[in-house]
Amino acid sequence: MKLIKYKRSREAERWMKQETREQKARYRKIVSEQDALSSRRDKWIADFLERIQTRGFNVHADVLRKIPREKIPKKPKRKFKVVF
């Protein structure tokens, strides 16, 4: 597959590099903020999983359905990843 090579001005190249640096800095900041929330997020997930096993979740109007423990997914061994 052949790609068309477009020529950019020096100003456009500088802008692209600056924009890329800024986006990477924003990304690193978001990742660090999400990593700082990991212990709280784990608690939120555990609370949610307990709640749907004991209280249940709404299926229709006031009809609640409880999820049996064996149907709850196991926590993966990998690091929790927030997609943004």
Phi, psi and omega in degrees: 000128180261133178259146177277127179267114178267145178264131177249152176286164178299322179297318178295319178298315178299317180297318179299315180295317179296316180298319178297316178300315181296318180294320178294322178295317178297318180298313179299322179295315179297316180298317180294321177295319179292322177294325179294334180274359190302318181293320178293320180297319178300320178294317179300317181294316179298317178298317180297314181297322177294317182298318181285345176273326184265309182270321182098183177228157184289128175261313179204126179051247181257016179275121180252145177237126177270144179260123178293150183305323183290344178266355178283129181293147178284149178289128180291156181283339181287167178290142178295131182239123176267126180264128180216000000 
